[in-house]
Amino acid sequence: MSKIYGYCRISTKKQSLERQERNILKAFDNAIIVKEVYTGTKLEGRTEFNKILNNIKTGDTIVFDSVSRMSRDAEEGFTMYQELFNKGINLVFLKERYINTDTYKKQLDNVNLPSTDNKIVNAVLEGVKNALIELAKEQIQIAFEQAEKEVKDLQQRTKEGIETARLNGKQIGGVVGKKLTTKKSIEAKKQIIKYSKEFEGNLSDGEAMKLIGLSRNTYYKYKRELKEVY
């Protein structure tokens, strides 16, 4: 018997999974809900999602609230989509139904144009068929590219917000007492955003702390301040 998995993912612990879960169960009330708190654009490190990929079988379905929940990296997302489609896995995106695998399959079926006895006509038909297939693929790729763009736009706005606050002499985050913002602290915070899995990276606190070269107290102090504005 085929299974339906509903995959819910959030980027930080402050966000809520309830909306995604509610939307998925509304469309598929028998879905097996799989939840994950994860930050980053890459598949590596997404423990719960990898469990689905390791156990899923032909005919099974994975439901996402949106394409960004599957992947926020355009290249990885498109590749994963094609691999799962070729394995006979159904993919459903509640907010982008036009790239559901059922829709994609119908588009491919529609390009099975008949052949004729005329080689020139057959060559033209083959060209049309290939163009339609590429157009269907492009729709999927554009959806993942848009998801990646939204993430990059958010990251850029966050960095600009931090820089604007600094230039205006405002504190980044809220701590008790006077806080001095220096070039060193700004650079360290940028690195925390880049490497910590609670922001844009894939490293644990210990790994990020070691890589950046910060003491434990300083690292968590900067991290708390970033959460105030991130």
DOKOLTOR-901644 format. One record per residue: residue in three letters; residue number from 1; x, y, z of N, C-alpha, C in turn. Coordinates in nm, 2 decimals, decimal comma. Example, Ala and Ser with C-alpha at 12.3 -4.5 7.8 and 13.67 -1.06 7.14 Angstrom:
<recs>
 residu num     nX     nY     nZ    caX    caY    caZ     cX     cY     cZ
    ALA   1   1,32  -0,57   0,78   1,23  -0,45   0,78   1,32  -0,33   0,78
    SER   2   1,28  -0,22   0,71   1,37  -0,11   0,71   1,29   0,00   0,79
</recs>
This chain:
<recs>
 residu num     nX     nY     nZ    caX    caY    caZ     cX     cY     cZ
    MET   1   0,09  -0,12   0,00   0,00   0,00   0,00   0,09   0,13   0,00
    SER   2   0,06   0,22  -0,09   0,14   0,34  -0,10   0,12   0,43   0,02
    LYS   3   0,22   0,51   0,05   0,21   0,60   0,17   0,22   0,74   0,12
    ILE   4   0,16   0,83   0,20   0,16   0,98   0,17   0,24   1,04   0,29
    TYR   5   0,35   1,11   0,26   0,43   1,18   0,36   0,40   1,33   0,35
    GLY   6   0,37   1,39   0,46   0,36   1,54   0,46   0,48   1,60   0,53
    TYR   7   0,57   1,66   0,45   0,69   1,71   0,51   0,68   1,86   0,55
    CYS   8   0,70   1,89   0,67   0,70   2,03   0,73   0,84   2,07   0,78
    ARG   9   0,88   2,18   0,73   1,01   2,23   0,78   1,01   2,38   0,81
    ILE  10   1,08   2,42   0,92   1,09   2,56   0,95   1,24   2,59   0,96
    SER  11   1,28   2,72   0,95   1,42   2,76   0,95   1,47   2,78   1,09
    THR  12   1,39   2,83   1,18   1,44   2,85   1,32   1,33   2,80   1,42
    LYS  13   1,38   2,78   1,54   1,29   2,73   1,64   1,18   2,83   1,68
    LYS  14   1,20   2,95   1,65   1,10   3,06   1,68   0,98   3,05   1,59
    GLN  15   0,99   2,98   1,47   0,88   2,97   1,38   0,79   2,85   1,42
    SER  16   0,68   2,84   1,35   0,58   2,74   1,39   0,56   2,65   1,27
    LEU  17   0,54   2,52   1,30   0,51   2,42   1,19   0,36   2,40   1,17
    GLU  18   0,28   2,46   1,26   0,14   2,43   1,26   0,07   2,47   1,13
    ARG  19   0,11   2,58   1,07   0,04   2,62   0,95   0,07   2,52   0,83
    GLN  20   0,19   2,48   0,82   0,22   2,38   0,71   0,15   2,25   0,74
    GLU  21   0,15   2,20   0,86   0,08   2,08   0,90  -0,07   2,09   0,87
    ARG  22  -0,12   2,20   0,91  -0,27   2,22   0,88  -0,30   2,22   0,74
    ASN  23  -0,22   2,29   0,66  -0,25   2,29   0,51  -0,24   2,15   0,45
    ILE  24  -0,14   2,08   0,49  -0,12   1,94   0,43  -0,23   1,85   0,47
    LEU  25  -0,27   1,85   0,60  -0,37   1,76   0,64  -0,51   1,80   0,59
    LYS  26  -0,53   1,92   0,55  -0,65   1,97   0,49  -0,66   1,91   0,35
    ALA  27  -0,55   1,89   0,28  -0,55   1,83   0,15  -0,54   1,68   0,15
    PHE  28  -0,46   1,63   0,25  -0,44   1,49   0,26  -0,45   1,45   0,41
    ASP  29  -0,57   1,41   0,45  -0,60   1,39   0,59  -0,53   1,26   0,64
    ASN  30  -0,48   1,18   0,55  -0,42   1,05   0,59  -0,26   1,06   0,58
    ALA  31  -0,21   1,18   0,56  -0,07   1,20   0,54   0,01   1,17   0,67
    ILE  32   0,12   1,11   0,66   0,21   1,09   0,77   0,30   1,21   0,78
    ILE  33   0,27   1,29   0,89   0,34   1,42   0,90   0,49   1,40   0,96
    VAL  34   0,58   1,46   0,89   0,72   1,45   0,93   0,77   1,60   0,95
    LYS  35   0,82   1,63   1,07   0,85   1,76   1,10   1,00   1,78   1,12
    GLU  36   1,05   1,90   1,08   1,20   1,92   1,09   1,22   2,07   1,12
    VAL  37   1,31   2,10   1,21   1,36   2,23   1,23   1,50   2,24   1,18
    TYR  38   1,52   2,31   1,07   1,65   2,31   1,00   1,67   2,45   0,93
    THR  39   1,79   2,49   0,93   1,82   2,61   0,85   1,93   2,58   0,75
    GLY  40   1,92   2,64   0,63   2,02   2,61   0,53   1,95   2,58   0,40
    THR  41   2,02   2,59   0,29   1,96   2,56   0,16   1,99   2,42   0,11
    LYS  42   2,09   2,36   0,16   2,13   2,23   0,11   2,06   2,11   0,18
    LEU  43   2,05   2,00   0,11   1,99   1,88   0,16   2,06   1,82   0,28
    GLU  44   2,20   1,83   0,27   2,28   1,76   0,38   2,24   1,82   0,51
    GLY  45   2,23   1,73   0,61   2,19   1,77   0,74   2,04   1,77   0,77
    ARG  46   1,96   1,75   0,67   1,81   1,74   0,69   1,78   1,59   0,73
    THR  47   1,80   1,56   0,85   1,79   1,42   0,90   1,65   1,36   0,87
    GLU  48   1,54   1,43   0,90   1,41   1,37   0,89   1,37   1,35   0,74
    PHE  49   1,41   1,45   0,66   1,38   1,44   0,51   1,46   1,33   0,45
    ASN  50   1,58   1,31   0,49   1,66   1,20   0,44   1,61   1,06   0,48
    LYS  51   1,54   1,06   0,60   1,47   0,93   0,64   1,36   0,90   0,54
    ILE  52   1,29   1,00   0,50   1,18   0,98   0,40   1,24   0,93   0,27
    LEU  53   1,35   0,99   0,22   1,41   0,95   0,10   1,47   0,81   0,10
    ASN  54   1,51   0,77   0,22   1,57   0,63   0,24   1,46   0,52   0,24
    ASN  55   1,34   0,56   0,28   1,23   0,46   0,30   1,12   0,47   0,19
    ILE  56   1,12   0,57   0,11   1,01   0,59   0,02   1,02   0,49  -0,09
    LYS  57   0,90   0,45  -0,15   0,90   0,35  -0,25   0,81   0,40  -0,37
    THR  58   0,83   0,34  -0,48   0,75   0,38  -0,60   0,60   0,38  -0,57
    GLY  59   0,54   0,49  -0,61   0,40   0,50  -0,59   0,36   0,58  -0,46
    ASP  60   0,46   0,60  -0,38   0,45   0,69  -0,26   0,44   0,83  -0,30
    THR  61   0,39   0,92  -0,20   0,38   1,06  -0,23   0,44   1,14  -0,12
    ILE  62   0,50   1,25  -0,16   0,55   1,35  -0,06   0,48   1,48  -0,08
    VAL  63   0,42   1,54   0,02   0,34   1,66   0,01   0,42   1,77   0,08
    PHE  64   0,43   1,88   0,01   0,50   2,00   0,07   0,40   2,12   0,07
    ASP  65   0,41   2,21   0,17   0,33   2,33   0,16   0,37   2,42   0,05
    SER  66   0,50   2,42   0,02   0,55   2,50  -0,10   0,68   2,44  -0,14
    VAL  67   0,72   2,48  -0,26   0,84   2,43  -0,32   0,97   2,46  -0,23
    SER  68   0,96   2,57  -0,16   1,08   2,61  -0,08   1,10   2,51   0,04
    ARG  69   0,99   2,44   0,08   1,01   2,34   0,19   1,08   2,22   0,14
    MET  70   1,08   2,19   0,01   1,16   2,08  -0,04   1,31   2,12  -0,06
    SER  71   1,33   2,23  -0,12   1,47   2,28  -0,13   1,47   2,43  -0,17
    ARG  72   1,56   2,50  -0,11   1,58   2,64  -0,14   1,71   2,66  -0,22
    ASP  73   1,76   2,55  -0,27   1,87   2,56  -0,36   1,82   2,51  -0,50
    ALA  74   1,82   2,60  -0,60   1,76   2,57  -0,73   1,82   2,45  -0,79
    GLU  75   1,95   2,43  -0,80   2,01   2,32  -0,87   1,98   2,19  -0,80
    GLU  76   1,99   2,19  -0,67   1,97   2,07  -0,59   1,82   2,03  -0,60
    GLY  77   1,73   2,13  -0,59   1,59   2,10  -0,59   1,55   2,04  -0,72
    PHE  78   1,59   2,10  -0,83   1,55   2,05  -0,97   1,61   1,91  -0,99
    THR  79   1,73   1,88  -0,95   1,79   1,75  -0,96   1,71   1,65  -0,88
    MET  80   1,68   1,68  -0,76   1,61   1,59  -0,67   1,47   1,56  -0,73
    TYR  81   1,40   1,66  -0,78   1,27   1,65  -0,84   1,28   1,55  -0,95
    GLN  82   1,37   1,56  -1,04   1,39   1,47  -1,16   1,42   1,33  -1,11
    GLU  83   1,50   1,31  -1,01   1,54   1,18  -0,96   1,41   1,11  -0,90
    LEU  84   1,34   1,18  -0,82   1,22   1,12  -0,76   1,11   1,09  -0,86
    PHE  85   1,10   1,18  -0,96   1,00   1,16  -1,06   1,03   1,03  -1,14
    ASN  86   1,16   1,01  -1,17   1,20   0,90  -1,25   1,19   0,77  -1,17
    LYS  87   1,18   0,78  -1,03   1,16   0,66  -0,95   1,02   0,63  -0,92
    GLY  88   0,93   0,71  -0,98   0,79   0,69  -0,97   0,73   0,75  -0,84
    ILE  89   0,80   0,84  -0,78   0,75   0,91  -0,65   0,67   1,03  -0,69
    ASN  90   0,55   1,04  -0,63   0,46   1,16  -0,66   0,50   1,27  -0,57
    LEU  91   0,51   1,39  -0,62   0,54   1,51  -0,55   0,43   1,61  -0,56
    VAL  92   0,39   1,66  -0,45   0,27   1,76  -0,45   0,32   1,89  -0,37
    PHE  93   0,30   2,00  -0,44   0,33   2,13  -0,38   0,21   2,21  -0,37
    LEU  94   0,15   2,23  -0,25   0,02   2,29  -0,24   0,01   2,43  -0,29
    LYS  95   0,12   2,51  -0,29   0,12   2,64  -0,34   0,17   2,66  -0,48
    GLU  96   0,22   2,55  -0,54   0,27   2,55  -0,68   0,22   2,43  -0,75
    ARG  97   0,09   2,41  -0,75   0,04   2,28  -0,81   0,07   2,26  -0,96
    TYR  98   0,11   2,37  -1,02   0,14   2,35  -1,17   0,27   2,28  -1,19
    ILE  99   0,35   2,25  -1,08   0,47   2,17  -1,10   0,46   2,03  -1,03
    ASN 100   0,34   2,00  -0,98   0,32   1,87  -0,92   0,36   1,76  -1,03
    THR 101   0,41   1,65  -0,98   0,45   1,54  -1,07   0,34   1,49  -1,16
    ASP 102   0,22   1,49  -1,11   0,10   1,45  -1,20   0,09   1,55  -1,31
    THR 103   0,10   1,68  -1,29   0,09   1,78  -1,39   0,20   1,76  -1,49
    TYR 104   0,32   1,74  -1,44   0,44   1,73  -1,52   0,43   1,60  -1,61
    LYS 105   0,38   1,49  -1,56   0,36   1,37  -1,63   0,26   1,39  -1,75
    LYS 106   0,15   1,46  -1,72   0,05   1,49  -1,82   0,11   1,57  -1,93
    GLN 107   0,19   1,67  -1,90   0,26   1,75  -2,00   0,35   1,67  -2,09
    LEU 108   0,42   1,57  -2,03   0,51   1,48  -2,11   0,43   1,39  -2,19
    ASP 109   0,31   1,34  -2,14   0,23   1,25  -2,22   0,17   1,32  -2,34
    ASN 110   0,15   1,45  -2,33   0,09   1,53  -2,43   0,18   1,55  -2,55
    VAL 111   0,31   1,53  -2,53   0,41   1,55  -2,64   0,44   1,43  -2,71
    ASN 112   0,36   1,32  -2,69   0,38   1,20  -2,77   0,31   1,21  -2,91
    LEU 113   0,37   1,29  -2,99   0,32   1,32  -3,12   0,33   1,21  -3,22
    PRO 114   0,23   1,18  -3,30   0,24   1,07  -3,40   0,35   1,09  -3,50
    SER 115   0,40   0,98  -3,55   0,50   0,99  -3,66   0,43   0,97  -3,79
    THR 116   0,50   1,02  -3,90   0,45   1,01  -4,03   0,55   0,94  -4,12
    ASP 117   0,51   0,93  -4,25   0,60   0,86  -4,35   0,70   0,97  -4,40
    ASN 118   0,69   1,09  -4,36   0,77   1,20  -4,41   0,88   1,23  -4,31
    LYS 119   1,01   1,21  -4,35   1,12   1,23  -4,26   1,13   1,37  -4,21
    ILE 120   1,10   1,46  -4,30   1,11   1,61  -4,27   1,01   1,64  -4,16
    VAL 121   0,89   1,60  -4,19   0,78   1,62  -4,09   0,81   1,56  -3,96
    ASN 122   0,86   1,44  -3,96   0,90   1,37  -3,84   1,01   1,44  -3,76
    ALA 123   1,10   1,50  -3,83   1,21   1,58  -3,77   1,15   1,70  -3,70
    VAL 124   1,06   1,77  -3,77   0,99   1,88  -3,71   0,91   1,85  -3,59
    LEU 125   0,84   1,74  -3,59   0,76   1,69  -3,48   0,85   1,66  -3,36
    GLU 126   0,96   1,60  -3,39   1,06   1,56  -3,29   1,11   1,69  -3,22
    GLY 127   1,14   1,79  -3,30   1,18   1,92  -3,25   1,08   1,98  -3,16
    VAL 128   0,95   1,98  -3,20   0,84   2,03  -3,12   0,83   1,96  -2,99
    LYS 129   0,84   1,82  -3,00   0,83   1,74  -2,88   0,94   1,78  -2,78
    ASN 130   1,06   1,79  -2,82   1,18   1,82  -2,73   1,16   1,96  -2,67
    ALA 131   1,11   2,05  -2,75   1,09   2,19  -2,70   0,98   2,19  -2,59
    LEU 132   0,87   2,11  -2,61   0,77   2,11  -2,51   0,82   2,04  -2,38
    ILE 133   0,90   1,94  -2,40   0,96   1,87  -2,28   1,05   1,97  -2,20
    GLU 134   1,13   2,05  -2,27   1,22   2,15  -2,21   1,14   2,26  -2,14
    LEU 135   1,03   2,29  -2,21   0,94   2,40  -2,15   0,88   2,35  -2,01
    ALA 136   0,84   2,22  -2,01   0,79   2,17  -1,89   0,89   2,16  -1,78
    LYS 137   1,02   2,12  -1,82   1,13   2,12  -1,72   1,16   2,26  -1,67
    GLU 138   1,15   2,36  -1,76   1,19   2,50  -1,72   1,09   2,55  -1,62
    GLN 139   0,96   2,51  -1,63   0,87   2,56  -1,53   0,91   2,51  -1,39
    ILE 140   0,95   2,39  -1,38   0,99   2,33  -1,25   1,12   2,41  -1,20
    GLN 141   1,21   2,42  -1,29   1,34   2,49  -1,25   1,31   2,63  -1,21
    ILE 142   1,23   2,70  -1,27   1,20   2,84  -1,24   1,14   2,85  -1,10
    ALA 143   1,05   2,75  -1,06   0,99   2,75  -0,93   1,10   2,74  -0,82
    PHE 144   1,20   2,65  -0,84   1,30   2,63  -0,74   1,40   2,76  -0,74
    GLU 145   1,42   2,82  -0,86   1,50   2,94  -0,86   1,44   3,05  -0,79
    GLN 146   1,30   3,06  -0,80   1,23   3,16  -0,72   1,24   3,14  -0,57
    ALA 147   1,24   3,01  -0,53   1,25   2,98  -0,39   1,39   3,02  -0,34
    GLU 148   1,49   3,00  -0,42   1,63   3,03  -0,38   1,64   3,18  -0,38
    LYS 149   1,58   3,25  -0,47   1,59   3,40  -0,48   1,53   3,46  -0,36
    GLU 150   1,42   3,41  -0,31   1,35   3,46  -0,19   1,44   3,45  -0,07
    VAL 151   1,52   3,34  -0,06   1,61   3,32   0,05   1,72   3,43   0,05
    LYS 152   1,78   3,44  -0,07   1,89   3,54  -0,09   1,84   3,68  -0,07
    ASP 153   1,72   3,71  -0,11   1,67   3,85  -0,08   1,65   3,87   0,07
    LEU 154   1,61   3,77   0,14   1,59   3,78   0,28   1,73   3,80   0,35
    GLN 155   1,82   3,72   0,31   1,96   3,73   0,36   2,02   3,87   0,34
    GLN 156   1,99   3,92   0,22   2,05   4,06   0,18   1,98   4,16   0,27
    ARG 157   1,85   4,15   0,28   1,77   4,25   0,37   1,82   4,25   0,51
    THR 158   1,85   4,13   0,56   1,90   4,12   0,70   2,04   4,18   0,71
    LYS 159   2,13   4,16   0,62   2,26   4,22   0,62   2,25   4,37   0,61
    GLU 160   2,16   4,42   0,52   2,15   4,56   0,50   2,09   4,62   0,63
    GLY 161   2,00   4,55   0,70   1,94   4,60   0,82   2,04   4,62   0,93
    ILE 162   2,13   4,52   0,94   2,24   4,52   1,04   2,33   4,64   1,01
    GLU 163   2,37   4,66   0,88   2,46   4,76   0,84   2,40   4,90   0,86
    THR 164   2,27   4,91   0,83   2,20   5,04   0,85   2,19   5,08   1,00
    ALA 165   2,16   4,98   1,08   2,16   5,00   1,23   2,30   5,05   1,28
    ARG 166   2,40   4,98   1,23   2,53   5,02   1,27   2,57   5,16   1,23
    LEU 167   2,54   5,20   1,10   2,57   5,33   1,05   2,49   5,44   1,13
    ASN 168   2,37   5,40   1,18   2,28   5,50   1,25   2,32   5,50   1,40
    GLY 169   2,42   5,42   1,44   2,46   5,42   1,58   2,37   5,34   1,67
    LYS 170   2,29   5,25   1,61   2,20   5,18   1,69   2,26   5,04   1,73
    GLN 171   2,21   4,99   1,84   2,26   4,86   1,89   2,20   4,75   1,80
    ILE 172   2,28   4,65   1,78   2,23   4,53   1,71   2,19   4,43   1,81
    GLY 173   2,06   4,41   1,83   2,01   4,32   1,94   2,00   4,40   2,07
    GLY 174   1,95   4,33   2,17   1,93   4,40   2,30   1,99   4,32   2,41
    VAL 175   2,08   4,39   2,48   2,15   4,33   2,59   2,14   4,43   2,71
    VAL 176   2,16   4,38   2,83   2,16   4,47   2,94   2,29   4,55   2,94
    GLY 177   2,28   4,68   2,96   2,40   4,76   2,97   2,44   4,81   2,83
    LYS 178   2,54   4,89   2,83   2,59   4,95   2,70   2,67   4,85   2,62
    LYS 179   2,64   4,84   2,49   2,70   4,75   2,40   2,78   4,82   2,30
    LEU 180   2,91   4,79   2,28   2,99   4,85   2,18   2,99   4,77   2,06
    THR 181   2,96   4,83   1,94   2,96   4,77   1,81   3,09   4,80   1,74
    THR 182   3,17   4,70   1,71   3,30   4,72   1,65   3,31   4,65   1,51
    LYS 183   3,41   4,68   1,44   3,43   4,61   1,31   3,44   4,46   1,33
    LYS 184   3,51   4,43   1,44   3,53   4,28   1,47   3,40   4,21   1,50
    SER 185   3,32   4,28   1,58   3,19   4,21   1,62   3,10   4,20   1,50
    ILE 186   3,10   4,30   1,41   3,02   4,30   1,29   3,06   4,18   1,20
    GLU 187   3,19   4,17   1,18   3,24   4,06   1,10   3,21   3,92   1,16
    ALA 188   3,23   3,91   1,29   3,20   3,79   1,36   3,05   3,75   1,34
    LYS 189   2,96   3,85   1,35   2,82   3,82   1,34   2,79   3,77   1,19
    LYS 190   2,85   3,83   1,10   2,83   3,79   0,96   2,88   3,65   0,94
    GLN 191   2,98   3,61   1,01   3,03   3,47   1,00   2,94   3,37   1,07
    ILE 192   2,88   3,42   1,18   2,78   3,34   1,25   2,66   3,31   1,16
    ILE 193   2,61   3,42   1,09   2,50   3,41   1,00   2,54   3,31   0,89
    LYS 194   2,66   3,32   0,84   2,70   3,24   0,73   2,71   3,09   0,76
    TYR 195   2,77   3,06   0,88   2,80   2,92   0,92   2,71   2,85   1,01
    SER 196   2,64   2,92   1,10   2,55   2,86   1,20   2,42   2,80   1,13
    LYS 197   2,39   2,68   1,17   2,27   2,62   1,11   2,14   2,68   1,15
    GLU 198   2,15   2,77   1,25   2,03   2,84   1,30   2,00   2,96   1,21
    PHE 199   2,10   2,99   1,12   2,08   3,10   1,03   2,09   3,05   0,88
    GLU 200   2,20   3,07   0,82   2,22   3,03   0,68   2,31   2,91   0,65
    GLY 201   2,38   2,86   0,76   2,48   2,76   0,73   2,43   2,62   0,77
    ASN 202   2,53   2,53   0,79   2,50   2,39   0,82   2,58   2,34   0,94
    LEU 203   2,65   2,43   1,01   2,74   2,39   1,12   2,67   2,40   1,26
    SER 204   2,70   2,32   1,35   2,65   2,32   1,49   2,72   2,44   1,56
    ASP 205   2,67   2,48   1,67   2,73   2,59   1,75   2,88   2,56   1,78
    GLY 206   2,91   2,44   1,82   3,05   2,41   1,85   3,14   2,42   1,73
    GLU 207   3,09   2,37   1,61   3,17   2,38   1,49   3,19   2,52   1,44
    ALA 208   3,08   2,60   1,45   3,08   2,74   1,40   3,18   2,82   1,49
    MET 209   3,16   2,80   1,62   3,24   2,87   1,72   3,39   2,84   1,70
    LYS 210   3,43   2,72   1,67   3,57   2,68   1,65   3,62   2,74   1,52
    LEU 211   3,53   2,74   1,41   3,57   2,79   1,28   3,60   2,94   1,28
    ILE 212   3,51   3,01   1,35   3,52   3,16   1,36   3,62   3,20   1,45
    GLY 213   3,65   3,12   1,56   3,75   3,16   1,65   3,70   3,24   1,77
    LEU 214   3,58   3,22   1,81   3,52   3,30   1,92   3,52   3,22   2,05
    SER 215   3,52   3,29   2,16   3,50   3,22   2,29   3,35   3,18   2,30
    ARG 216   3,32   3,09   2,39   3,19   3,04   2,41   3,09   3,16   2,44
    ASN 217   3,13   3,24   2,54   3,05   3,35   2,59   3,03   3,45   2,48
    THR 218   3,13   3,49   2,41   3,12   3,59   2,30   3,03   3,53   2,19
    TYR 219   3,05   3,41   2,15   2,97   3,35   2,04   2,82   3,35   2,07
    TYR 220   2,78   3,31   2,19   2,64   3,30   2,23   2,59   3,44   2,25
    LYS 221   2,67   3,54   2,29   2,63   3,68   2,31   2,59   3,73   2,17
    TYR 222   2,68   3,72   2,07   2,65   3,76   1,94   2,53   3,69   1,88
    LYS 223   2,52   3,57   1,91   2,41   3,49   1,85   2,27   3,54   1,91
    ARG 224   2,27   3,57   2,04   2,15   3,63   2,09   2,11   3,76   2,03
    GLU 225   2,21   3,84   2,01   2,19   3,97   1,95   2,14   3,96   1,81
    LEU 226   2,19   3,86   1,73   2,15   3,84   1,60   2,00   3,80   1,59
    LYS 227   1,96   3,72   1,68   1,82   3,67   1,68   1,72   3,78   1,71
    GLU 228   1,77   3,89   1,76   1,68   4,00   1,79   1,64   4,07   1,66
    VAL 229   1,73   4,06   1,55   1,70   4,13   1,43   1,69   4,03   1,31
    TYR 230   1,72   3,91   1,33   1,72   3,81   1,21   1,58   3,76   1,19
</recs>
